[in-house]
């Protein structure tokens, strides 16, 4: 019989880390909702949705428009686009 182990970790972020975590979650939510809206509009007009690649190309333009998106990790923003593409 195979035994499985589990580990539980707890983190204690300082105030600066808490702020960055909140900003990251907020930016991810914004990017996801922004591209979801674009995807829905595109689908209603063409009966075809957007791909991950089409959204990823537009992400740098969005970051130029909203400077605060540059404050968080770009990989987490791309991950939001992947989640949208998978949904």
Backbone as ProteinMPNN parsed JSONL, in Angstrom:
{"seq_chain_A": "XXXXXXXXXXXXXXXXXXXXXXXXXXXXXXXXXXXXXXXXXXXXXXXXXXXXXXXXXXXXXXXXXXXXXXXXXXXXXXXXXXXXXXX", "coords_chain_A": {"N_chain_A": [[0.843, -1.176, 0.0], [0.562, 2.168, -0.866], [1.916, 5.073, 0.605], [0.952, 8.386, 1.065], [2.165, 11.708, 1.332], [1.518, 14.884, 2.709], [2.051, 18.363, 2.638], [1.76, 21.39, 4.339], [1.861, 24.802, 3.937], [2.367, 28.09, 5.142], [2.302, 31.484, 4.42], [3.727, 34.594, 5.35], [3.379, 37.498, 4.331], [5.02, 40.697, 4.069], [4.01, 44.183, 4.377], [4.54, 45.492, 1.938], [4.69, 43.329, 0.162], [2.095, 42.342, 0.409], [0.68, 44.42, -0.781], [1.638, 44.247, -3.419], [0.665, 41.71, -4.107], [-2.105, 42.165, -4.016], [-2.308, 44.082, -6.075], [-1.494, 42.518, -8.228], [-3.533, 40.54, -8.366], [-5.7, 42.235, -8.94], [-4.925, 43.38, -11.419], [-4.772, 41.076, -12.995], [-7.449, 40.311, -12.975], [-8.562, 42.529, -14.278], [-7.356, 42.342, -16.864], [-8.296, 39.826, -17.716], [-11.123, 40.272, -17.751], [-11.237, 42.404, -19.583], [-10.326, 41.267, -22.012], [-12.159, 39.227, -22.213], [-14.485, 40.666, -22.723], [-13.767, 41.743, -25.244], [-13.538, 39.331, -26.642], [-16.187, 38.377, -26.566], [-17.522, 40.401, -28.006], [-16.264, 40.121, -30.511], [-17.037, 37.521, -31.138], [-19.835, 37.812, -31.329], [-19.996, 39.39, -33.607], [-18.623, 38.006, -35.659], [-18.995, 35.303, -35.306], [-16.853, 33.82, -34.508], [-14.386, 33.287, -32.079], [-11.671, 34.85, -30.229], [-8.21, 33.932, -30.29], [-5.631, 32.728, -28.027], [-3.193, 33.717, -28.918], [-3.911, 35.952, -30.486], [-4.912, 37.631, -28.509], [-2.65, 37.898, -26.869], [-0.949, 39.365, -28.469], [-2.135, 41.846, -28.371], [-1.773, 42.591, -25.767], [0.663, 44.108, -25.03], [-0.038, 46.613, -26.13], [-2.203, 47.267, -24.558], [-0.907, 47.552, -22.132], [0.545, 49.845, -22.622], [-1.486, 51.661, -22.759], [-2.627, 51.527, -20.223], [-0.708, 52.276, -17.77], [-0.302, 51.26, -15.201], [-0.473, 48.54, -15.395], [2.028, 47.645, -15.883], [3.272, 47.368, -13.489], [3.054, 44.894, -12.366], [3.911, 41.369, -12.587], [4.56, 40.202, -15.825], [4.136, 37.625, -16.677], [2.085, 36.647, -15.096], [-0.047, 38.1, -16.108], [-0.155, 37.112, -18.706], [-0.826, 34.558, -18.074], [-3.436, 34.906, -17.232], [-4.608, 35.389, -19.692], [-4.233, 32.893, -20.854], [-5.861, 31.348, -19.204], [-8.328, 32.423, -19.914], [-8.443, 31.673, -22.607], [-8.538, 28.913, -22.3], [-10.968, 28.654, -21.059]], "CA_chain_A": [[0.0, 0.0, 0.0], [1.362, 3.369, -1.027], [1.659, 6.143, 1.559], [1.061, 9.73, 0.516], [2.458, 12.749, 2.303], [1.038, 16.221, 2.368], [2.712, 19.443, 3.348], [0.978, 22.615, 4.394], [2.712, 25.961, 4.147], [1.684, 29.362, 5.354], [3.219, 32.597, 4.172], [3.463, 35.82, 6.099], [3.961, 38.596, 3.549], [5.069, 42.016, 4.7], [3.025, 45.111, 3.807], [4.867, 45.735, 0.541], [4.316, 42.127, -0.569], [0.629, 42.3, 0.38], [0.25, 45.389, -1.785], [1.941, 43.687, -4.735], [-0.271, 40.601, -4.328], [-3.409, 42.762, -4.343], [-2.197, 44.686, -7.405], [-1.428, 41.427, -9.203], [-4.883, 39.991, -8.518], [-6.533, 43.237, -9.605], [-4.52, 43.488, -12.824], [-5.188, 39.84, -13.658], [-8.903, 40.394, -13.14], [-8.818, 43.529, -15.305], [-6.958, 41.796, -18.171], [-9.238, 38.757, -18.049], [-12.417, 40.867, -18.1], [-11.068, 43.221, -20.79], [-10.264, 40.399, -23.186], [-13.442, 38.516, -22.289], [-15.387, 41.587, -23.407], [-13.365, 41.744, -26.655], [-13.864, 38.019, -27.203], [-17.634, 38.311, -26.748], [-17.875, 41.289, -29.113], [-15.792, 39.495, -31.744], [-17.88, 36.358, -31.411], [-21.154, 38.286, -31.756], [-19.903, 39.96, -34.947], [-18.062, 37.095, -36.664], [-19.269, 33.912, -34.915], [-15.574, 33.204, -34.175], [-13.772, 33.961, -30.948], [-10.257, 35.199, -30.317], [-7.283, 32.929, -29.781], [-4.664, 33.241, -27.054], [-2.177, 34.477, -29.647], [-4.48, 37.253, -30.86], [-4.985, 38.444, -27.288], [-1.294, 38.163, -26.382], [-0.385, 40.429, -29.305], [-2.743, 43.105, -27.952], [-1.416, 42.889, -24.378], [1.577, 45.257, -24.893], [-0.769, 47.852, -26.421], [-3.01, 47.542, -23.375], [0.012, 48.01, -21.095], [0.886, 51.234, -22.93], [-2.671, 52.465, -22.462], [-2.782, 51.517, -18.764], [0.656, 52.163, -17.261], [-0.253, 50.508, -13.947], [-0.338, 47.108, -15.69], [3.459, 47.343, -15.916], [3.763, 47.203, -12.116], [2.971, 43.487, -11.955], [4.634, 40.409, -13.41], [3.906, 40.001, -17.118], [3.756, 36.217, -16.818], [0.771, 36.459, -14.485], [-1.031, 38.647, -17.036], [-0.268, 36.133, -19.79], [-1.541, 33.409, -17.502], [-4.866, 35.258, -17.273], [-5.039, 35.174, -21.071], [-4.307, 31.433, -21.056], [-7.077, 30.895, -18.516], [-9.466, 32.833, -20.743], [-8.435, 30.825, -23.806], [-8.964, 27.569, -21.892], [-12.385, 28.696, -20.684]], "C_chain_A": [[0.89, 1.241, 0.0], [0.939, 4.44, -0.02], [1.883, 7.493, 0.874], [1.325, 10.718, 1.643], [1.9, 14.067, 1.796], [1.78, 17.233, 3.223], [1.82, 20.674, 3.276], [1.935, 23.758, 4.73], [1.851, 27.188, 4.368], [2.712, 30.458, 5.129], [2.773, 33.798, 4.994], [4.091, 36.98, 5.338], [3.996, 39.9, 4.35], [4.117, 42.952, 3.955], [3.277, 45.362, 2.319], [4.461, 44.535, -0.335], [2.79, 41.984, -0.659], [0.08, 43.238, -0.689], [0.477, 44.849, -3.192], [0.998, 42.53, -5.074], [-1.638, 41.143, -4.72], [-3.399, 43.384, -5.743], [-2.203, 43.608, -8.492], [-2.803, 40.828, -9.433], [-5.792, 40.957, -9.269], [-6.205, 43.368, -11.087], [-4.922, 42.245, -13.605], [-6.688, 39.863, -13.941], [-9.252, 41.373, -14.258], [-8.515, 42.976, -16.7], [-7.934, 40.717, -18.616], [-10.57, 39.347, -18.513], [-12.344, 41.701, -19.375], [-11.101, 42.333, -22.032], [-11.505, 39.516, -23.309], [-14.463, 39.375, -23.027], [-15.066, 41.643, -24.905], [-13.76, 40.444, -27.343], [-15.355, 37.927, -27.493], [-18.088, 39.199, -27.906], [-17.47, 40.689, -30.457], [-16.675, 38.317, -32.122], [-19.26, 36.786, -31.912], [-21.127, 38.821, -33.193], [-19.521, 38.929, -36.009], [-18.399, 35.628, -36.432], [-17.974, 33.11, -34.702], [-14.975, 33.991, -33.018], [-12.329, 34.324, -31.227], [-9.412, 34.048, -29.797], [-6.379, 33.565, -28.718], [-3.661, 34.153, -27.751], [-2.682, 35.872, -30.041], [-4.559, 38.186, -29.653], [-3.596, 38.839, -26.8], [-0.621, 39.275, -27.189], [-0.907, 41.791, -28.85], [-2.344, 43.516, -26.533], [-0.417, 44.031, -24.234], [0.9, 46.598, -25.179], [-1.615, 48.265, -25.214], [-2.133, 48.081, -22.24], [0.476, 49.442, -21.348], [-0.269, 52.161, -22.573], [-2.876, 52.6, -20.955], [-1.42, 51.236, -18.142], [0.752, 51.295, -16.007], [-0.196, 49.005, -14.186], [1.13, 46.683, -15.727], [4.027, 47.074, -14.525], [3.786, 45.749, -11.672], [3.716, 42.61, -12.953], [3.872, 40.123, -14.703], [3.45, 38.554, -17.311], [2.391, 35.96, -16.182], [-0.332, 37.013, -15.377], [-1.243, 37.693, -18.213], [-1.012, 34.902, -19.318], [-3.047, 33.67, -17.481], [-5.419, 35.049, -18.676], [-5.155, 33.684, -21.386], [-5.566, 30.872, -20.399], [-8.319, 31.243, -19.319], [-9.566, 31.949, -21.982], [-8.917, 29.41, -23.463], [-10.445, 27.523, -21.536], [-13.213, 28.752, -21.934]], "O_chain_A": [[1.845, 1.34, 0.771], [-0.252, 4.679, 0.18], [2.887, 7.699, 0.191], [0.794, 10.593, 2.746], [1.831, 14.31, 0.591], [2.092, 16.978, 4.386], [1.203, 20.946, 2.246], [2.711, 23.682, 5.682], [0.745, 27.296, 3.84], [3.848, 30.367, 5.593], [1.59, 33.976, 5.284], [5.203, 37.402, 5.655], [3.13, 40.166, 5.184], [3.481, 42.533, 2.988], [2.333, 45.436, 1.532], [3.951, 44.715, -1.44], [2.262, 41.555, -1.685], [-0.86, 42.899, -1.408], [-0.389, 44.977, -4.058], [0.58, 42.395, -6.225], [-2.262, 40.638, -5.653], [-4.356, 43.234, -6.503], [-2.834, 43.767, -9.538], [-3.202, 40.625, -10.58], [-6.565, 40.545, -10.134], [-7.109, 43.457, -11.918], [-5.364, 42.345, -14.749], [-7.131, 39.477, -15.023], [-10.122, 41.098, -15.084], [-9.325, 43.125, -17.615], [-8.354, 40.699, -19.773], [-11.086, 38.957, -19.561], [-13.288, 41.706, -20.165], [-11.822, 42.619, -22.988], [-11.857, 39.103, -24.413], [-15.219, 38.872, -23.859], [-15.971, 41.598, -25.739], [-14.25, 40.446, -28.472], [-15.748, 37.448, -28.557], [-18.941, 38.799, -28.698], [-18.232, 40.739, -31.422], [-17.019, 38.138, -33.29], [-19.794, 36.172, -32.835], [-22.121, 38.718, -33.912], [-20.033, 38.969, -37.127], [-18.113, 34.791, -37.289], [-17.992, 31.879, -34.713], [-15.052, 35.219, -32.987], [-11.83, 34.126, -32.335], [-9.864, 33.275, -28.952], [-6.371, 34.783, -28.539], [-3.322, 35.223, -27.245], [-1.947, 36.854, -29.934], [-4.304, 39.385, -29.768], [-3.383, 39.972, -26.369], [0.183, 40.036, -26.652], [-0.187, 42.786, -28.938], [-2.554, 44.663, -26.139], [-0.624, 44.881, -23.369], [1.223, 47.604, -24.548], [-1.727, 49.447, -24.892], [-2.555, 48.954, -21.482], [0.768, 50.176, -20.403], [-0.063, 53.295, -22.141], [-3.254, 53.666, -20.469], [-1.026, 50.078, -18.005], [1.781, 50.661, -15.775], [0.107, 48.257, -13.256], [1.438, 45.496, -15.614], [5.156, 46.597, -14.403], [4.465, 45.408, -10.703], [4.101, 43.063, -14.03], [2.675, 39.835, -14.672], [2.485, 38.295, -18.031], [1.624, 35.137, -16.682], [-1.435, 36.467, -15.407], [-2.371, 37.491, -18.661], [-1.744, 34.277, -20.085], [-3.84, 32.753, -17.691], [-6.549, 34.592, -18.845], [-6.066, 33.263, -22.1], [-6.251, 30.025, -20.972], [-9.257, 30.448, -19.396], [-10.659, 31.526, -22.358], [-9.624, 28.786, -24.254], [-11.099, 26.491, -21.69], [-14.441, 28.793, -21.859]]}, "name": "protein", "num_of_chains": 1, "seq": "XXXXXXXXXXXXXXXXXXXXXXXXXXXXXXXXXXXXXXXXXXXXXXXXXXXXXXXXXXXXXXXXXXXXXXXXXXXXXXXXXXXXXXX"}
